[in-house]
């Protein structure tokens, strides 16, 4: 709907063409379909980047660090990594296409927000509209006042109005704070998109760190911190799953304790811009050995740190379900095999297969399946095994987290606004005629049977002819 009467002078052909092209471009830019397509493409790119292996932006292609990362990716994903590299899918978030999609989504969101908040004379014909013409016996001035009163009675106001050649034109919208609420969806999308850029440029994620009780490992060189698992608190359900699994960990800088924090599933801990997440937990055991007289024997891990210790804590992961220990003082080798369950031995939950061999000739001296903590004897030596748990932690630096949370909250409020108080737009004109006046209303077809529009028409009309 274009109001040619807004200008006194008749525009030239070129001016009309420019105006039509500009109106068409504006309608395309603020169309919900344009926003939907742009956001869908951005979502597809984001999902691809989340599912496929991605190189860190700090890694330059062709560098030794990049080649090392590429080799590790090949070992996990096979030859498909070379195909992904040739397609440019190993750096989705660093690609020009992704940045272009971010820019397009930001621009479209900004225009949609402005359209919802700042009225325009251009009718956005992205939805079907219906025109109603009301013939009134009163003059145009009285009709205009009746229109204003009817708009106020139906919760609307004149957003823009003008007069040209004795015809009054207006755009009416909701009044009150609720008119701003749907636009919050697009306002929230802007910081959410900005957060993705901030995270990609300045965010950091350390490697997963597995810890048994009392174990200390570095969180990553860039943090300068180490972490030690000090205590585990868990509450199992009857079916064996965990209702609660919290870890008390110590953040260390050198030998100094920086902070004690508690982390759990969905409950990260924060420290100076660093967030510590618990990714999961798994089985571990504590192993010690002693003679019949009660003297403790030193045990050595044959697959890890070879330093002999009075007690060892060992983790079992998806890659390593077997541990080998040596007890040099007793000429023994202990083999531990972990099973999540062992139905053949009648064990429903976790099970540990313990074998004790003579180190000198490999002869099997003792063998037992443990479903809980216990000990296995071989001659005058006893090996005690205590069932425990280990945890997997990861440190992250997430500078865009606040922006993402704020943007997500605004988008949620905006989505509720679209349902509870959807945007309303009404284009109208009032002009005089020989016997009275004519009021023309143009509204979206979806609002023709709405209560507010039916009431508006009844408030304005004396005699309607259409």
C-alpha positions as CSV (number, residue, x, y, z in Angstrom):
1,X,0.0,0.0,0.0
2,X,1.7,3.2,-1.2
3,X,0.4,6.6,-0.5
4,X,1.2,8.6,-3.6
5,X,-0.7,11.6,-2.1
6,X,2.0,12.1,0.4
7,X,3.8,14.5,-2.0
8,X,2.3,17.5,-3.6
9,X,4.4,17.4,-6.8
10,X,4.1,14.4,-9.1
11,X,7.4,12.4,-9.0
12,X,9.1,11.5,-12.3
13,X,9.3,8.0,-13.7
14,X,12.9,7.4,-12.4
15,X,11.9,8.6,-8.9
16,X,8.9,6.3,-8.9
17,X,11.1,3.4,-10.0
18,X,13.6,4.1,-7.3
19,X,10.8,4.4,-4.7
20,X,9.3,1.0,-5.8
21,X,12.7,-0.7,-5.7
22,X,13.5,0.8,-2.3
23,X,10.1,-0.3,-1.0
24,X,10.6,-3.8,-2.3
25,X,14.0,-4.1,-0.8
26,X,12.7,-2.9,2.5
27,X,9.9,-5.4,2.5
28,X,12.3,-8.2,1.7
29,X,14.7,-7.1,4.4
30,X,12.0,-7.0,7.1
31,X,10.1,-10.1,6.0
32,X,9.9,-12.8,8.6
33,X,10.8,-15.3,5.9
34,X,14.1,-13.6,5.3
35,X,14.9,-13.7,9.0
36,X,13.8,-17.4,9.1
37,X,16.0,-18.4,6.1
38,X,19.0,-16.5,7.4
39,X,18.8,-18.0,10.9
40,X,18.2,-21.5,9.5
41,X,21.4,-21.2,7.4
42,X,23.3,-19.9,10.4
43,X,22.0,-22.8,12.5
44,X,23.1,-25.4,9.9
45,X,26.6,-23.9,9.9
46,X,26.7,-23.8,13.7
47,X,25.6,-27.5,14.0
48,X,28.2,-28.5,11.4
49,X,30.9,-26.7,13.4
50,X,29.7,-28.4,16.6
51,X,29.6,-31.9,15.2
52,X,32.7,-31.9,13.0
53,X,36.3,-31.6,14.4
54,X,37.4,-27.9,14.4
55,X,40.9,-26.5,14.4
56,X,41.6,-23.8,16.9
57,X,41.8,-20.3,15.4
58,X,45.3,-20.0,16.8
59,X,46.5,-22.8,14.6
60,X,47.8,-21.6,11.2
61,X,47.4,-23.9,8.3
62,X,50.7,-25.5,7.3
63,X,52.3,-25.0,10.7
64,X,53.8,-27.8,12.8
65,X,51.1,-27.4,15.4
66,X,48.3,-27.6,12.8
67,X,49.9,-30.7,11.3
68,X,50.1,-32.3,14.7
69,X,46.4,-31.5,15.4
70,X,45.6,-32.9,11.9
71,X,47.4,-36.1,12.7
72,X,45.5,-36.5,15.9
73,X,42.2,-35.9,14.1
74,X,43.0,-38.5,11.5
75,X,43.7,-41.1,14.2
76,X,40.2,-40.5,15.6
77,X,38.1,-39.8,12.4
78,X,40.1,-41.6,9.7
79,X,40.4,-40.5,6.1
80,X,37.2,-38.4,6.4
81,X,39.4,-35.6,7.9
82,X,41.1,-35.1,4.5
83,X,37.8,-34.7,2.8
84,X,36.6,-32.2,5.4
85,X,39.8,-30.3,5.1
86,X,39.4,-30.1,1.3
87,X,35.9,-28.7,1.7
88,X,37.1,-26.2,4.3
89,X,34.9,-27.7,7.1
90,X,37.7,-28.0,9.7
91,X,37.4,-24.3,10.3
92,X,33.7,-23.5,10.0
93,X,33.7,-20.7,12.6
94,X,36.7,-19.0,11.0
95,X,35.4,-19.1,7.5
96,X,34.3,-16.1,5.5
97,X,30.9,-17.7,4.8
98,X,30.2,-18.1,8.5
99,X,31.2,-14.5,9.2
100,X,28.9,-13.4,6.3
101,X,26.0,-15.3,7.8
102,X,26.7,-13.7,11.1
103,X,26.6,-10.3,9.5
104,X,23.4,-11.1,7.6
105,X,21.7,-12.4,10.6
106,X,22.7,-9.4,12.7
107,X,21.6,-7.0,9.9
108,X,18.2,-8.7,9.4
109,X,17.6,-8.9,13.2
110,X,18.4,-5.2,13.5
111,X,16.0,-4.3,10.7
112,X,13.2,-6.5,12.1
113,X,13.6,-4.9,15.5
114,X,13.4,-1.4,14.0
115,X,10.4,-2.4,12.0
116,X,8.6,-3.6,15.1
117,X,9.5,-0.5,17.1
118,X,9.6,2.2,14.5
119,X,6.6,2.4,12.2
120,X,7.0,2.9,8.5
121,X,4.7,4.2,5.8
122,X,5.6,1.3,3.6
123,X,3.1,-1.5,4.0
124,X,5.1,-4.8,4.5
125,X,3.2,-7.1,2.2
126,X,4.8,-10.3,3.5
127,X,1.4,-11.4,4.7
128,X,-2.1,-11.1,3.0
129,X,-4.0,-8.0,3.9
130,X,-7.7,-7.1,3.7
131,X,-9.2,-3.7,3.2
132,X,-12.4,-2.4,4.8
133,X,-14.2,0.7,3.6
134,X,-16.6,2.4,6.0
135,X,-19.0,5.1,4.8
136,X,-20.0,7.5,7.5
137,X,-22.6,10.3,7.6
138,X,-20.4,12.6,9.7
139,X,-17.7,14.9,8.3
140,X,-14.0,13.8,8.0
141,X,-13.0,15.7,11.2
142,X,-15.6,14.0,13.3
143,X,-14.7,10.7,11.8
144,X,-11.0,11.3,12.5
145,X,-11.8,12.0,16.2
146,X,-14.0,8.8,16.3
147,X,-11.0,6.8,14.9
148,X,-8.7,8.2,17.6
149,X,-11.2,7.2,20.3
150,X,-11.8,3.8,18.8
151,X,-8.0,3.1,18.7
152,X,-7.6,4.1,22.3
153,X,-10.5,1.9,23.3
154,X,-8.9,-1.1,21.6
155,X,-5.4,-0.5,23.1
156,X,-3.8,1.1,20.1
157,X,-2.4,4.5,19.3
158,X,-1.4,6.5,16.2
159,X,2.2,5.7,15.5
160,X,2.4,8.0,12.5
161,X,0.0,10.3,10.7
162,X,0.0,12.9,8.0
163,X,-2.4,14.8,5.8
164,X,-2.2,15.4,2.0
165,X,-4.8,16.8,-0.3
166,X,-7.5,16.8,2.4
167,X,-6.9,13.1,3.1
168,X,-5.6,12.0,6.5
169,X,-3.3,8.9,6.6
170,X,-2.2,7.0,9.7
171,X,-0.4,3.9,10.9
172,X,-1.7,2.6,14.2
173,X,0.0,0.1,16.6
174,X,-0.3,-1.2,20.1
175,X,0.1,1.2,22.9
176,X,1.8,0.6,26.2
177,X,4.9,-1.3,27.2
178,X,3.7,-4.6,25.5
179,X,4.3,-3.1,22.1
180,X,8.1,-3.4,22.7
181,X,8.1,-7.0,23.9
182,X,8.1,-8.9,20.6
183,X,11.1,-6.8,19.4
184,X,13.1,-8.1,22.3
185,X,13.5,-11.4,20.4
186,X,15.6,-9.7,17.7
187,X,17.3,-7.4,20.3
188,X,18.4,-10.5,22.2
189,X,19.7,-12.2,19.0
190,X,22.3,-9.4,18.5
191,X,24.2,-10.1,21.8
192,X,23.8,-13.8,21.2
193,X,25.5,-13.5,17.8
194,X,28.2,-11.2,19.3
195,X,28.8,-13.8,22.0
196,X,29.7,-16.4,19.4
197,X,32.3,-14.0,17.9
198,X,33.7,-13.2,21.3
199,X,33.9,-16.9,22.2
200,X,35.6,-17.8,19.0
201,X,38.2,-15.1,19.2
202,X,39.0,-15.0,22.9
203,X,37.4,-18.2,24.4
204,X,39.6,-21.2,25.4
205,X,38.9,-24.8,26.3
206,X,41.5,-26.9,28.0
207,X,42.0,-30.7,27.5
208,X,39.8,-33.1,29.5
209,X,41.6,-34.0,32.7
210,X,41.0,-37.4,34.4
211,X,41.6,-37.4,38.2
212,X,41.5,-40.1,40.8
213,X,41.3,-39.1,44.5
214,X,44.4,-37.3,45.6
215,X,45.7,-37.0,42.0
216,X,47.0,-33.6,40.7
217,X,47.2,-32.6,37.0
218,X,47.6,-29.3,35.1
219,X,44.6,-27.6,33.7
220,X,46.6,-26.2,30.8
221,X,49.6,-24.1,30.2
222,X,47.7,-20.9,29.6
223,X,46.0,-21.1,33.0
224,X,49.1,-21.7,35.2
225,X,46.9,-23.7,37.4
226,X,46.8,-27.3,38.5
227,X,43.8,-29.2,40.0
228,X,43.7,-31.9,42.7
229,X,40.8,-34.1,43.4
230,X,40.4,-33.9,47.2
231,X,37.0,-35.5,47.9
232,X,34.0,-37.1,46.2
233,X,30.4,-37.0,47.5
234,X,27.9,-39.1,45.7
235,X,24.4,-40.4,46.3
236,X,23.4,-43.5,44.2
237,X,19.9,-44.5,43.3
238,X,18.5,-48.0,43.6
239,X,19.1,-48.7,39.9
240,X,22.8,-47.9,40.2
241,X,22.7,-44.4,38.6
242,X,23.8,-41.4,40.5
243,X,21.4,-38.9,42.0
244,X,24.3,-36.7,43.0
245,X,28.0,-36.7,42.3
246,X,30.0,-33.7,43.5
247,X,33.7,-33.3,43.5
248,X,35.7,-31.1,45.9
249,X,38.8,-30.0,44.1
250,X,41.7,-27.8,44.9
251,X,43.0,-25.2,42.4
252,X,46.7,-24.9,42.9
253,X,49.3,-22.5,41.7
254,X,52.6,-24.2,42.4
255,X,52.3,-25.5,45.9
256,X,49.9,-22.8,47.0
257,X,46.1,-23.5,47.2
258,X,44.3,-20.8,45.3
259,X,40.7,-21.9,45.9
260,X,38.6,-24.9,47.0
261,X,35.6,-25.4,44.7
262,X,32.9,-28.0,44.3
263,X,31.9,-29.1,40.8
264,X,29.2,-31.5,39.7
265,X,27.2,-32.4,36.6
266,X,25.6,-29.2,35.5
267,X,27.2,-27.3,38.3
268,X,30.5,-25.7,37.2
269,X,32.8,-23.6,39.4
270,X,34.2,-20.2,38.5
271,X,37.6,-18.7,39.4
272,X,38.9,-15.4,37.9
273,X,37.2,-15.8,34.5
274,X,37.9,-19.5,34.4
275,X,35.0,-22.1,34.6
276,X,35.7,-25.6,35.7
277,X,33.2,-28.3,34.4
278,X,32.8,-31.9,35.4
279,X,32.3,-33.8,32.2
280,X,31.7,-37.2,33.8
281,X,33.0,-39.8,36.2
282,X,34.2,-43.3,36.0
283,X,35.6,-46.2,37.9
284,X,38.9,-46.3,39.7
285,X,40.5,-48.4,42.5
286,X,43.0,-48.0,45.3
287,X,45.4,-50.9,45.6
288,X,47.8,-51.7,48.4
289,X,49.7,-54.9,49.4
290,X,51.0,-56.3,52.7
291,X,52.6,-59.4,54.1
292,X,51.0,-61.9,56.5
293,X,52.7,-60.0,59.3
294,X,51.0,-56.8,58.2
295,X,54.1,-55.1,56.7
296,X,53.2,-52.9,53.7
297,X,54.8,-53.6,50.4
298,X,55.6,-51.1,47.7
299,X,53.7,-51.4,44.4
300,X,54.8,-50.1,41.0
301,X,52.6,-49.2,38.1
302,X,53.9,-51.0,35.0
303,X,51.8,-48.9,32.6
304,X,52.3,-45.5,34.1
305,X,54.5,-43.9,36.7
306,X,57.1,-46.6,37.7
307,X,57.8,-45.0,41.1
308,X,57.1,-47.6,43.8
309,X,54.4,-46.5,46.3
310,X,52.7,-47.8,49.4
311,X,49.3,-47.4,47.7
312,X,48.3,-46.7,44.1
313,X,45.1,-45.2,42.7
314,X,44.3,-46.4,39.2
315,X,41.7,-45.2,36.7
316,X,39.8,-47.2,34.1
317,X,38.7,-45.4,31.0
318,X,37.2,-46.4,27.7
319,X,40.7,-46.7,26.2
320,X,42.2,-48.6,29.1
321,X,40.3,-51.2,31.0
322,X,43.4,-53.1,32.1
323,X,46.2,-52.3,34.6
324,X,49.4,-54.1,35.5
325,X,51.1,-53.7,38.8
326,X,54.4,-55.1,40.1
327,X,55.3,-55.9,43.7
328,X,59.1,-56.4,43.4
329,X,59.6,-57.3,47.1
330,X,57.2,-60.3,46.7
331,X,58.1,-61.2,43.1
332,X,54.5,-60.7,42.0
333,X,52.6,-59.1,39.1
334,X,49.0,-58.1,39.6
335,X,46.7,-57.9,36.6
336,X,43.5,-55.9,37.0
337,X,40.7,-56.1,34.4
338,X,37.7,-53.9,34.8
339,X,34.2,-54.7,33.5
340,X,31.1,-52.4,33.6
341,X,29.1,-55.6,34.4
342,X,29.9,-59.3,34.3
343,X,26.7,-61.4,33.9
344,X,28.7,-64.6,33.4
345,X,29.9,-64.3,37.0
346,X,26.5,-63.1,38.3
347,X,27.7,-59.6,38.9
348,X,25.2,-56.9,37.8
349,X,27.3,-53.8,38.4
350,X,31.0,-53.0,38.0
351,X,33.4,-56.0,38.4
352,X,37.1,-56.3,38.7
353,X,39.0,-59.4,37.6
354,X,42.1,-59.8,39.8
355,X,44.9,-62.1,38.8
356,X,48.2,-62.5,40.7
357,X,51.2,-64.0,38.8
358,X,54.7,-64.9,39.9
359,X,56.9,-62.4,38.2
360,X,59.8,-64.7,37.6
361,X,57.9,-67.4,35.6
362,X,54.4,-66.0,35.0
363,X,52.7,-68.8,36.9
364,X,49.1,-67.9,38.0
365,X,49.0,-68.0,41.8
366,X,45.5,-66.5,42.5
367,X,42.5,-65.3,40.7
368,X,39.2,-63.7,41.9
369,X,36.3,-61.6,40.6
370,X,35.4,-58.7,42.9
371,X,32.0,-56.9,42.9
372,X,33.1,-54.6,45.7
373,X,36.1,-53.8,47.7
374,X,38.0,-56.8,49.0
375,X,41.4,-58.6,49.0
376,X,43.0,-61.4,47.2
377,X,45.8,-63.5,48.7
378,X,48.8,-65.3,47.1
379,X,51.0,-67.1,49.5
380,X,51.9,-64.8,52.4
381,X,51.0,-61.7,50.4
382,X,47.6,-60.1,50.3
383,X,46.5,-57.5,47.8
384,X,43.7,-55.2,48.9
385,X,41.5,-53.4,46.4
386,X,39.2,-50.6,47.3
387,X,36.5,-49.5,44.7
388,X,36.5,-45.7,44.1
389,X,35.6,-43.2,41.4
390,X,37.5,-40.9,39.2
391,X,36.2,-37.7,37.5
392,X,36.8,-36.0,34.2
393,X,37.2,-32.2,34.4
394,X,37.7,-29.5,31.8
395,X,38.6,-25.8,32.3
396,X,37.2,-23.2,30.0
397,X,37.5,-19.5,29.5
398,X,34.1,-18.2,28.3
399,X,34.2,-14.4,27.9
400,X,30.9,-14.4,25.9
401,X,28.9,-16.3,28.4
402,X,27.2,-13.3,30.0
403,X,26.3,-11.9,26.5
404,X,24.9,-15.3,25.5
405,X,22.8,-15.5,28.7
406,X,21.5,-12.0,28.4
407,X,20.7,-12.5,24.7
408,X,19.0,-15.8,25.4
409,X,16.8,-14.3,28.1
410,X,15.8,-11.4,25.9
411,X,14.9,-13.8,23.1
412,X,12.8,-15.9,25.4
413,X,10.9,-12.9,26.6
414,X,10.4,-11.8,23.0
415,X,9.1,-15.3,22.0
416,X,6.6,-15.1,24.8
417,X,5.7,-11.6,23.6
418,X,4.9,-12.9,20.1
419,X,2.4,-15.3,21.6
420,X,0.9,-13.2,24.4
421,X,0.9,-9.7,22.7
422,X,1.6,-10.2,19.0
423,X,2.4,-7.1,16.9
424,X,-0.6,-5.2,15.5
425,X,-0.5,-2.9,12.5
426,X,-3.4,-1.0,11.0
427,X,-3.2,1.4,8.1
428,X,-6.1,3.8,7.7
429,X,-7.1,6.9,5.8
430,X,-10.0,9.3,6.2
431,X,-11.3,11.5,3.4
432,X,-14.4,13.7,2.8
433,X,-17.1,13.0,0.3
434,X,-20.2,14.9,-0.7
435,X,-22.4,13.4,2.0
436,X,-20.2,12.6,5.0
437,X,-16.8,10.8,4.9
438,X,-15.1,7.5,4.1
439,X,-12.7,5.6,6.5
440,X,-10.6,2.9,4.9
441,X,-8.9,0.3,7.1
442,X,-6.2,-2.1,5.9
443,X,-5.2,-5.0,8.2
444,X,-3.7,-8.4,8.0
445,X,-6.1,-11.2,7.1
446,X,-5.2,-13.0,10.3
447,X,-6.6,-10.1,12.4
448,X,-9.9,-9.6,10.5
449,X,-11.8,-11.8,13.0
450,X,-9.8,-10.7,16.0
451,X,-11.8,-9.1,18.8
452,X,-9.9,-5.9,18.9
453,X,-10.5,-5.3,15.1
454,X,-14.2,-6.1,15.3
455,X,-14.6,-3.8,18.2
456,X,-12.6,-1.1,16.4
457,X,-15.0,-1.3,13.4
458,X,-18.1,-1.2,15.6
459,X,-16.7,1.9,17.4
460,X,-16.1,3.7,14.1
461,X,-18.9,2.6,11.9
462,X,-22.3,4.2,11.7
463,X,-23.3,2.6,8.4
464,X,-20.8,0.2,6.7
465,X,-20.9,-0.7,3.1
466,X,-18.0,-3.2,3.1
